[in-house]
Amino acid sequence: MAGIAPPGVGPTLLLGVMSLSTFMIVVFVSDPSGIVSLVGVLLACSSAFIGFFHRDPDRPISRENGILVSPADGRVMFVVRERSIGRRPTQQEIESGGIVVDRYMGDWFPESCPEPLRYSTEQRWEKVSEGEESASDSIRIAIYMSPLDVHVQRSPLAGNIVHMEHRTGKGRKRGPHLRASRKESEGNERIRTVVEGDNGNRVEITQISGAAARTIIPFVGPGESLRRGQRIGMIRFGSRVDIRFPADDSEVLVARDSILFAGQDKIASILAYESE
């Protein structure tokens, strides 16, 4: 259905047909109590809401060299320079001890990777103080999506998906589901996708569920090639998207509280990146 993301087409049509059916009963049979009419109105409103939430408008995608576009609609929660200070432990490291436990993010091994965005799994990060910058630092931009924003995410650059992983809270099949507007929500259920551009540099996009957003739906998978601005997935009902990219040779083009549109607005200029 034009203008609606695939996960929303079925529910929108189903509720719409059910609403139409109830109105046909009212017209061709009878509804002396008005209950059937009320049900029809409620079904029509539900169909309209589901269609509105799953809306997926076309966007003009910039073809300017060396830029990253926003992966999500929403408001910038923060922009921060970070360094890796840990990584997910192997089973051997867990058994040998020395593991750091975070109440939101689970177990960590306190040893960072020299090239953080090339590590195959999730890492632990901390803010870099002024004057302590290093070549391996990354920039993270966190984007909060309210229930009224478009919830389809797009690729910030052209490249190949080299890694995807799904994470939940420690010991959970799903969740946790903290409010996405809180910084601690980075420990919520999430899907982390690493995209490698043609020049070998990598960008990490993390789709994070919120208190009401309980479903992350990827449209793509590992090994797939992406165009800049291509749709990569969606999160239902209020959520957050974080993007990380190398700090060196980059210029951030947004600030806290900036309002962004996925695929359309530029968030950073990266000299090393090439055009599509």
C-alpha positions, 0 to 999 in steps of 0.5 A: 500500500503506497505510503505505508510501511509493509508491517502496517499494511495488513493491520490497516486493511484488516481493521478497515475491512472490519469497520466497513463490514460493521457499517454494512450491517447497520445499513442493510440490517439494523442497529437499534441500540447503536452498538454496531455503529459504535464498534464500526467507528472504533474500528475505523479510528483504529485503522486510521491510527495504525495507517498513520503510525506506519506511514512511510513518505518518500524523502529527497536523498542528498547525493552530496559527497562525504555526508551522512544523513539522519537514520531516523526522524526525531529530536537529537537527545545528545551528541557526544564524543566517546571511547571504547572501554570494554566489550562483550566477554567470551565464555572463557573470559566469563569463567576466568572472572574479572567481568564488569556488570552493568545494571542496564547493559549486562556483562562486560570485559574491561578491555577495549578494541583498538578499532572499536567500529571494527569489533564484531560485537557490542562494546561499552563506551564512555564520554571523552573529556576535552583534551583527552581525545584519541584517534580511535574515538567515535561520535555518537548521535542519539535521536529520540522518536516520539509516537507522532514521528515516522518510525521507518529508519534509513541507512545514513550512507551507501555500503554493505552490512557487515554485522547485525546483532540483536541484544536484550537485557541480561537474562531476558528474552525481551526487554528491558523497556525503559523510556526511550527519552532516558539515556539509560534506554541504550540498554533496552532491547536493540538491534545493532547494524554495522555498515561499511562504506566503499572506502572501508570506514564503518558506521554503527546504527542501533535501533532501540525499543522504548517503553511502548515500542516493543517490536523492532522490525529489520527490513535488511540483513547481513551481507546486503548492499545499501543505498544512502537513504534506503529503508532498513527497518522500523520500530513500533510506537516510540523509540530511539536510534543511535548512530556512531561514526569515527570522530577524526576527520568528521564534522557534526552538522547537528546539535542537541534538540535539532529536529531531523527527518530520516534520509533527508537531513545531513547529520555529519560531514565525513571527508573520508566517505565517497559518494554513492 
